Amino acid sequence: MPVIVNGVELTDAELERELPHHADADNPQRRAMTALVLRRVLLDEAQRLGLAAEDEDAAIDALLRTQAGAPEPDEAACRRHYDTHPGRFSVGELVEADHILFQVTPDVDLDRLRARAQAVLQEVLAEPGRFGERARALSNCPSAAVGGSLGQLGRGDTVPEFERAVFGAPAGTILPRLVETRHGLHIVRVRRHVPGRPLPYPQVAGRIALALGTASRDTAWRQYLRLLVGRARIEGIELEGADGALIQ
């Protein structure tokens, strides 16, 4: 079924050019088509407003800058963020962790894999002493050879979803839930947690302002996209929750 935006049909050639940008998505073709639809909606609005630009990317930038601006964070907001999240602004924080990885591959039955991982999690929660044994027998990670040990991990050493789990867990515990990452399903044990040294606010103020400003901008852009999508005539695709395909 063709995808048509405001009376214009998106072509296979456009889709082929866009696909390489979404190779890591769960459904690259749908993600690419969604991005094309949102891009077309933005370009149509830029044209309607008569925004002059050298090329399409510049037209979209001008549209978002003039129609979806977001306030920059002030000093009070930055200071509040620093005080609320002290763990994010420290150096030297470390954890020692083990895991059992159930890897997700293209042909795996995810429901069966999750059920298997959940069953093993219940086993090691009931008998923590068997963690290393089960890691050596079942983990799809080279760390299986050493009972699942990942050694010492610092901030930034792992993917964000795994980092949040291990740094947020008390030392000496097995997490009571599976940790899902792009690599698969993990059973995680945190052996030790070494607190970091806090960085002074002036040293991180610029980084905080940049992060808050980016978050504010992305929120404004998503809201604006929802508004434009609601006004557009789109056929051949459902765009529920699709604004993230453009703003990443």
C-alpha positions as CSV (number, residue, x, y, z in Angstrom):
1,M,0.0,0.0,0.0
2,P,1.5,3.4,-1.0
3,V,2.3,6.0,1.6
4,I,0.9,9.4,0.7
5,V,1.6,12.6,2.6
6,N,-0.5,15.7,1.7
7,G,-1.2,14.3,-1.7
8,V,2.4,13.3,-2.5
9,E,3.4,9.6,-2.7
10,L,6.7,8.6,-1.1
11,T,8.8,6.6,-3.5
12,D,10.8,3.4,-3.2
13,A,13.9,5.3,-4.2
14,E,13.5,7.6,-1.2
15,L,13.0,4.6,1.1
16,E,16.2,3.0,-0.2
17,R,18.2,6.1,0.5
18,E,16.7,6.4,4.0
19,L,17.0,2.8,5.1
20,P,20.8,2.7,5.9
21,H,20.2,5.3,8.6
22,H,17.9,2.9,10.5
23,A,19.8,-0.4,10.2
24,D,19.8,-0.9,13.9
25,A,16.1,-0.4,14.4
26,D,13.8,-3.3,15.3
27,N,11.9,-2.7,12.0
28,P,14.2,-0.7,9.7
29,Q,11.8,-0.4,6.9
30,R,9.0,1.0,9.0
31,R,11.3,3.3,10.9
32,A,12.7,4.7,7.6
33,M,9.3,5.2,6.2
34,T,8.2,7.0,9.4
35,A,11.2,9.3,9.1
36,L,10.3,10.1,5.5
37,V,6.7,10.9,6.4
38,L,7.8,13.3,9.2
39,R,10.4,14.9,7.0
40,R,7.7,15.5,4.3
41,V,5.4,17.0,6.9
42,L,8.1,19.4,8.1
43,L,9.1,20.4,4.5
44,D,5.5,21.0,3.6
45,E,5.0,23.3,6.6
46,A,8.3,25.2,5.8
47,Q,7.0,25.7,2.3
48,R,3.6,26.9,3.5
49,L,5.3,29.5,5.7
50,G,7.5,30.6,2.9
51,L,10.8,29.9,4.7
52,A,13.7,30.4,2.3
53,A,16.6,28.0,2.7
54,E,19.5,26.6,0.6
55,D,18.3,23.0,0.9
56,E,15.8,20.8,2.6
57,D,17.8,20.3,5.8
58,A,18.2,24.0,6.2
59,A,14.5,24.5,5.6
60,I,13.7,22.1,8.4
61,D,16.3,23.7,10.7
62,A,14.7,27.1,10.1
63,L,11.2,25.8,10.7
64,L,12.1,24.2,14.0
65,R,14.1,27.2,15.1
66,T,11.4,29.7,14.4
67,Q,8.3,27.7,15.2
68,A,9.4,25.2,17.9
69,G,11.8,27.2,20.1
70,A,12.5,26.1,23.6
71,P,13.7,28.2,26.6
72,E,17.3,27.8,27.6
73,P,17.8,26.5,31.2
74,D,18.7,29.2,33.7
75,E,21.3,29.0,36.5
76,A,18.6,27.9,39.1
77,A,17.4,25.0,36.9
78,C,21.0,23.8,36.4
79,R,21.9,24.0,40.1
80,R,18.6,22.2,41.0
81,H,19.5,19.4,38.6
82,Y,23.0,19.1,40.1
83,D,21.7,18.9,43.6
84,T,19.0,16.4,42.7
85,H,21.3,14.0,40.8
86,P,24.7,13.9,42.7
87,G,25.6,10.5,41.4
88,R,25.7,11.7,37.8
89,F,28.4,14.3,38.6
90,S,31.2,12.4,40.2
91,V,34.4,10.6,39.3
92,G,35.8,7.3,40.4
93,E,32.5,5.5,41.0
94,L,32.9,1.8,40.4
95,V,30.9,-1.4,40.7
96,E,32.0,-5.0,40.5
97,A,29.3,-7.0,38.8
98,D,28.5,-10.5,37.4
99,H,25.9,-11.4,34.8
100,I,24.2,-14.2,33.0
101,L,23.4,-13.1,29.4
102,F,20.6,-14.7,27.3
103,Q,21.5,-13.2,23.9
104,V,18.7,-12.1,21.6
105,T,19.4,-13.1,18.0
106,P,17.3,-12.6,14.9
107,D,15.8,-16.1,14.9
108,V,15.2,-16.5,18.6
109,D,11.8,-17.0,20.1
110,L,11.8,-14.1,22.5
111,D,8.9,-15.3,24.6
112,R,10.6,-18.6,25.2
113,L,14.0,-16.9,25.9
114,R,12.4,-14.6,28.4
115,A,10.6,-17.5,30.2
116,R,13.9,-19.4,30.4
117,A,15.8,-16.4,31.7
118,Q,13.1,-15.7,34.3
119,A,13.2,-19.3,35.5
120,V,17.0,-19.1,35.9
121,L,16.6,-15.8,37.8
122,Q,14.2,-17.5,40.2
123,E,16.8,-20.3,40.7
124,V,19.7,-18.0,41.6
125,L,17.5,-15.8,43.8
126,A,16.6,-18.9,45.8
127,E,20.2,-20.2,45.8
128,P,22.6,-17.3,45.2
129,G,25.6,-19.7,45.6
130,R,24.7,-21.2,42.2
131,F,25.1,-17.9,40.3
132,G,28.6,-18.7,39.0
133,E,27.6,-22.3,38.1
134,R,24.6,-21.1,36.1
135,A,26.6,-18.4,34.4
136,R,29.2,-20.9,33.2
137,A,26.6,-23.3,31.9
138,L,24.2,-20.8,30.3
139,S,25.6,-17.3,29.7
140,N,26.1,-16.2,26.0
141,C,29.0,-14.0,27.0
142,P,32.8,-14.7,27.2
143,S,32.5,-13.8,30.9
144,A,30.8,-17.2,31.3
145,A,34.3,-18.7,31.6
146,V,34.8,-16.8,34.9
147,G,31.4,-17.4,36.3
148,G,29.9,-14.3,34.7
149,S,32.3,-11.8,36.2
150,L,32.5,-8.5,34.4
151,G,35.2,-7.2,36.8
152,Q,35.2,-3.5,37.7
153,L,32.9,-1.2,35.7
154,G,32.9,2.6,35.6
155,R,30.4,5.0,34.3
156,G,30.3,4.8,30.5
157,D,31.8,1.3,30.3
158,T,28.5,-0.4,29.4
159,V,25.4,0.4,27.5
160,P,23.1,3.0,29.3
161,E,20.4,0.6,30.2
162,F,22.8,-1.9,31.9
163,E,24.7,1.0,33.6
164,R,21.5,2.3,35.1
165,A,20.7,-1.1,36.5
166,V,24.1,-2.0,38.1
167,F,24.8,1.5,39.5
168,G,21.3,1.7,40.9
169,A,21.4,-1.6,42.8
170,P,22.7,-2.2,46.3
171,A,26.0,-4.0,46.7
172,G,25.8,-7.7,47.5
173,T,22.5,-8.3,45.8
174,I,21.1,-10.1,42.7
175,L,18.6,-7.8,40.9
176,P,15.1,-9.2,41.3
177,R,14.2,-8.6,37.7
178,L,15.7,-9.2,34.3
179,V,17.7,-6.3,32.8
180,E,16.9,-5.9,29.1
181,T,19.5,-4.3,26.8
182,R,20.3,-4.3,23.1
183,H,22.4,-7.4,23.7
184,G,19.7,-9.5,25.3
185,L,18.3,-10.4,28.8
186,H,20.7,-10.2,31.8
187,I,20.6,-11.7,35.2
188,V,22.8,-9.3,37.3
189,R,24.6,-9.6,40.6
190,V,26.3,-6.5,42.1
191,R,29.2,-7.6,44.3
192,R,30.6,-4.2,45.3
193,H,29.9,-0.5,44.9
194,V,32.6,2.1,45.3
195,P,31.1,5.6,45.6
196,G,32.7,8.3,43.5
197,R,34.1,11.7,44.4
198,P,31.6,14.6,43.6
199,L,32.7,17.1,41.0
200,P,32.2,20.8,42.0
201,Y,29.3,22.5,40.4
202,P,31.3,25.0,38.3
203,Q,33.1,22.1,36.7
204,V,29.9,20.6,35.3
205,A,27.6,23.6,35.0
206,G,28.2,23.8,31.2
207,R,27.5,20.1,30.7
208,I,24.3,20.4,32.7
209,A,23.1,23.4,30.8
210,L,23.8,21.6,27.5
211,A,21.9,18.5,28.6
212,L,18.9,20.4,29.9
213,G,18.8,22.6,26.8
214,T,18.9,19.5,24.5
215,A,16.1,17.8,26.5
216,S,13.9,21.0,26.4
217,R,14.5,21.4,22.6
218,D,13.6,17.8,21.9
219,T,10.4,18.0,23.9
220,A,9.4,21.2,22.0
221,W,10.2,19.5,18.7
222,R,8.2,16.4,19.5
223,Q,5.2,18.5,20.5
224,Y,5.4,20.5,17.3
225,L,5.7,17.4,15.2
226,R,2.6,16.0,16.9
227,L,0.7,19.2,16.0
228,L,1.9,19.0,12.3
229,V,1.1,15.3,12.0
230,G,-2.4,16.0,13.3
231,R,-3.0,18.6,10.6
232,A,-1.5,16.6,7.7
233,R,-3.2,14.2,5.4
234,I,-1.3,10.9,5.8
235,E,-2.4,7.7,4.1
236,G,-0.9,4.2,4.2
237,I,0.8,4.3,7.6
238,E,-0.1,4.8,11.3
239,L,2.2,7.2,13.1
240,E,1.3,6.7,16.7
241,G,4.4,7.5,18.8
242,A,6.4,8.0,15.6
243,D,8.0,11.4,16.4
244,G,11.0,9.7,17.9
245,A,11.9,8.4,14.5
246,L,13.1,11.9,13.5
247,I,14.3,13.2,16.8
248,Q,16.9,10.9,18.3
